[in-house]
């Protein structure tokens, strides 16, 4: 029952996100944004998403490979933690 309710909630959130996306996209015509402006908007969103995903990948890759651990030097002022 819990899985079904989570699934229904995710479907509702996906539908709400689609509705907001549709309303936002159709309201761009009322603002008078030109064709080139829409292309710049799409490329900016895609570029931002790709850069964010790439940086998150590098954080996880660095953490998994241990690159962060070899450069970590605990401060002598902090108490020792196990």
Sine and cosine of phi, psi and omega as CSV:
sin_phi,cos_phi,sin_psi,cos_psi,sin_omega,cos_omega
0.00,0.00,-0.62,0.78,-0.02,-1.00
-0.91,0.42,-0.64,0.77,0.00,-1.00
-0.91,0.41,-0.63,0.78,0.00,-1.00
-0.91,0.41,-0.67,0.74,0.00,-1.00
-0.92,0.39,-0.60,0.80,0.06,-1.00
-0.92,0.40,-0.66,0.75,0.03,-1.00
-0.88,0.47,-0.69,0.73,0.02,-1.00
-0.90,0.44,-0.66,0.75,0.03,-1.00
-0.88,0.47,-0.67,0.74,0.02,-1.00
-0.91,0.42,-0.61,0.79,0.05,-1.00
-0.91,0.42,-0.65,0.76,0.03,-1.00
-0.90,0.43,-0.68,0.73,0.03,-1.00
-0.91,0.42,-0.63,0.77,0.05,-1.00
-0.91,0.42,-0.67,0.74,0.05,-1.00
-0.90,0.43,-0.66,0.75,0.05,-1.00
-0.90,0.43,-0.64,0.77,0.06,-1.00
-0.90,0.43,-0.63,0.78,0.06,-1.00
-0.90,0.43,-0.62,0.78,0.03,-1.00
-0.90,0.43,-0.72,0.70,0.01,-1.00
-0.90,0.44,-0.65,0.76,0.04,-1.00
-0.88,0.47,-0.69,0.72,0.00,-1.00
-0.90,0.43,-0.71,0.71,0.00,-1.00
-0.91,0.42,-0.62,0.78,0.01,-1.00
-0.92,0.38,-0.68,0.74,-0.04,-1.00
-0.93,0.38,-0.66,0.75,-0.01,-1.00
-0.95,0.30,-0.42,0.91,0.03,-1.00
-0.97,0.22,-0.20,0.98,0.06,-1.00
-0.90,0.43,-0.50,0.87,0.03,-1.00
-0.91,0.42,-0.57,0.82,0.01,-1.00
-0.95,0.33,-0.43,0.90,-0.01,-1.00
-0.98,0.18,-0.32,0.95,0.01,-1.00
0.99,0.13,0.48,0.88,0.04,-1.00
-0.97,0.24,0.77,-0.63,-0.05,-1.00
-0.96,0.28,0.12,-0.99,0.00,-1.00
-0.86,0.52,-0.69,0.73,0.00,-1.00
-0.93,0.37,-0.53,0.85,0.06,-1.00
-0.92,0.39,-0.62,0.78,0.03,-1.00
-0.92,0.39,-0.62,0.78,0.05,-1.00
-0.90,0.44,-0.68,0.74,0.03,-1.00
-0.90,0.44,-0.62,0.78,0.02,-1.00
-0.90,0.43,-0.71,0.70,0.00,-1.00
-0.90,0.44,-0.72,0.69,0.01,-1.00
-0.90,0.43,-0.58,0.81,0.04,-1.00
-0.91,0.41,-0.67,0.74,0.02,-1.00
-0.92,0.40,-0.71,0.71,0.00,-1.00
-0.90,0.43,-0.68,0.73,0.02,-1.00
-0.89,0.45,-0.65,0.76,0.03,-1.00
-0.91,0.42,-0.67,0.74,0.03,-1.00
-0.89,0.46,-0.72,0.69,-0.02,-1.00
-0.90,0.43,-0.64,0.77,0.02,-1.00
-0.92,0.40,-0.66,0.75,0.03,-1.00
-0.90,0.44,-0.70,0.72,0.02,-1.00
-0.90,0.44,-0.64,0.77,0.03,-1.00
-0.90,0.43,-0.66,0.75,0.02,-1.00
-0.93,0.37,-0.62,0.78,0.06,-1.00
-0.91,0.42,-0.63,0.78,0.06,-1.00
-0.87,0.50,-0.69,0.73,0.00,-1.00
-0.91,0.41,-0.59,0.81,0.04,-1.00
-0.90,0.44,-0.74,0.67,0.00,-1.00
-0.92,0.38,-0.64,0.77,0.02,-1.00
-0.88,0.47,-0.71,0.71,0.00,-1.00
-0.90,0.43,-0.64,0.77,0.00,-1.00
-0.93,0.37,-0.67,0.75,-0.03,-1.00
-0.94,0.35,-0.59,0.81,-0.03,-1.00
-0.99,0.15,-0.18,0.98,0.04,-1.00
1.00,0.07,0.23,0.97,0.00,-1.00
-0.92,0.40,-0.48,0.88,0.01,-1.00
-0.96,0.27,-0.58,0.81,-0.09,-1.00
-0.94,0.35,-0.57,0.82,-0.06,-1.00
-0.96,0.28,-0.35,0.94,0.01,-1.00
-0.99,-0.16,-0.06,1.00,-0.05,-1.00
-0.99,0.13,0.83,-0.55,0.08,-1.00
-0.84,-0.55,0.93,-0.37,-0.03,-1.00
-0.90,0.44,0.59,-0.81,0.02,-1.00
-0.95,0.30,0.66,-0.75,0.02,-1.00
-0.94,0.35,-0.25,0.97,0.00,-1.00
-0.99,0.15,-0.33,0.95,0.01,-1.00
-0.99,0.10,0.57,-0.82,0.05,-1.00
-0.94,0.35,0.47,-0.88,-0.02,-1.00
-0.94,0.35,0.73,-0.68,0.06,-1.00
-0.82,-0.57,0.64,-0.77,0.03,-1.00
-1.00,-0.03,0.00,0.00,0.00,0.00
